[in-house]
Amino acid sequence: MNDTPAFRPALEHALNHSLAHLESLGHSPVAAGASLHMLRDRLVKPLNSEGMPAEQVIDELVNDTAGGIMGSAGGRFFGWVIGGSLPAALAADWMTSAWDQNAASYACGPAVAVIEEACGAWLKDLLGLPDHASFALTSGCQMAHVTALAAARNALLARRGWQVERDGLFGAPKIRILSSDQFHGSITRATRLLGMGTAAVTGLPANQAGQLDAAILEQALKNSPDTPTIVLLQAGDLNIGAYDCFADLIPLAHRYNAWVHVDGAFGLWANVSARYQHLLAGVEHADSWATDGHKWLNVPYDSGFAFVAHPEAHRNAMSYEASYISHNDQVREQKDWNPDWSRRGRGVATYAALRQLGRQGVVALIDGCCDAAHSLVTGIAALPGTELVWEPQINQGLVRFLDPRPEAAESDHDRWTDAVTSAVLASGEALFSNTTWRGKRCMRVSVCNWQTNAQDVARAVAAVARVLRERTL
Ligand SMILES: *Cc1c(COP(=O)(O)O)cnc(C)c1O
């Protein structure tokens, strides 16, 4: 090893490879072409006993992963809900690694601690959440749920004289979660991690618009008025981007002393736009909210945000210090609010994304993705043999492809829909994922990348049209 650290060759190789990847996205297949076998063959080799130059590690990494990297950073990737990365956010993410601060505590990284304070204030302002809410920058919405629901658990049990952080859950009153049946799987996992158990969640039937019905919720609340209850509301569900009616449901839940948590993994972002704000009317009265940076804000992965309207409950649930120990209010210690201890300075990329976009840029990002989703879904639905299942209200829509044979049944349409989606994926022109929605297979269309433009939309529609023209059973 040299005396002087030799960073330059490896970082320069990484820069060149990164640019080559990002600049090729417009003309390379969106799907990964390499097989599992091929990737294992190349990557899972015996660990070398001698070391090698850092830049060679990077070159071999790029060669060995070839064909195994999805084009999810580009503008023709419409699968699941996956955002790209803004240039400033990606570059800031590199700086985060170069600085290598431990963002557990102000003492280990003063600037990144203050960057998180700025992010918290900007995000609350943009998302229309109360100023006094506490926040945490987590690894994703999954851990934002864990953080917020740990605060809920603290508050609900404290009201019944139970100190859960000290005494655990054995012997504690059982907590239940009431939600529409459209809740995301990350809630299920949060209940497991928090010791509430998956059976704690009751998924009540959603109405035609995909929303939780007030009368059904009230009935459930009334059935067991003394049970500590969390009401989970959706701000943009995963299939159709449906929003529960916050203005009605939050006051209703509060009348029964429930804690209201909002899953707004991507949908909370619609609050920045004058076009969509009405969907979120009243959301600011909830008790906690969870959302993502790595989806619609287009920050690299490892970026979620939790907000809690009751900072004491949040702090009691997460803080290293017991709540009775006096606290230095001069600085915000991240480990008092986050589930992790050592962690990356994950606020830096969010800070950079928000600075690059500015308020108007965030609005343009949200509106632009919604416009693109609408053109994409209506463009595909206009093709022969296609059914419009859900016209996007925001950036999510559903279409279904009908088996052209006259005697075709629903199960044939299901198979045909999956076959068309796979054929589009195989074409490399665009990528969509599938879902089962109200018993039917659908192709799910999601747009959350700042790069998706009218040309990408036209190309994707043309790719679907070609598959429909050329494919026969
Ligand atoms: C993606 C998603 C989540 C989970 O978020 P992660 O960032 O993947 O942990 C939760 N809820 C909804 C509605 C989502 O779309």
The ligand as an SDF file (V2000), in Angstrom:
LIG
                    3D

 15 15  0  0  0  0  0  0  0  0999 V2000
  -43.0250    1.5750   -1.9550 C   0  0  0  0  0  0  0  0  0  0  0  0
  -44.1260    1.7000   -0.9810 C   0  0  0  0  0  0  0  0  0  0  0  0
  -43.9030    1.4350    0.3820 C   0  0  0  0  0  0  0  0  0  0  0  0
  -42.5710    0.9340    0.9050 C   0  0  0  0  0  0  0  0  0  0  0  0
  -41.5750    1.8980    0.6890 O   0  0  0  0  0  0  0  0  0  0  0  0
  -40.0220    1.5040    0.6610 P   0  0  0  0  0  0  0  0  0  0  0  0
  -39.3590    2.8060    0.4230 O   0  0  0  0  0  0  0  0  0  0  0  0
  -39.8780    0.5490   -0.4770 O   0  0  0  0  0  0  0  0  0  0  0  0
  -39.6750    0.9180    1.9670 O   0  0  0  0  0  0  0  0  0  0  0  0
  -44.9530    1.6350    1.2490 C   0  0  0  0  0  0  0  0  0  0  0  0
  -46.1610    2.0430    0.8180 N   0  0  0  0  0  0  0  0  0  0  0  0
  -46.4240    2.2860   -0.4930 C   0  0  0  0  0  0  0  0  0  0  0  0
  -47.7860    2.7680   -0.8950 C   0  0  0  0  0  0  0  0  0  0  0  0
  -45.4080    2.1220   -1.4390 C   0  0  0  0  0  0  0  0  0  0  0  0
  -45.6560    2.3800   -2.7280 O   0  0  0  0  0  0  0  0  0  0  0  0
  1  2  1  0
  2  3  1  0
  2 14  2  0
  3  4  1  0
  3 10  2  0
  4  5  1  0
  5  6  1  0
  6  7  2  0
  6  8  1  0
  6  9  1  0
 10 11  1  0
 11 12  2  0
 12 13  1  0
 12 14  1  0
 14 15  1  0
M  END
$$$$
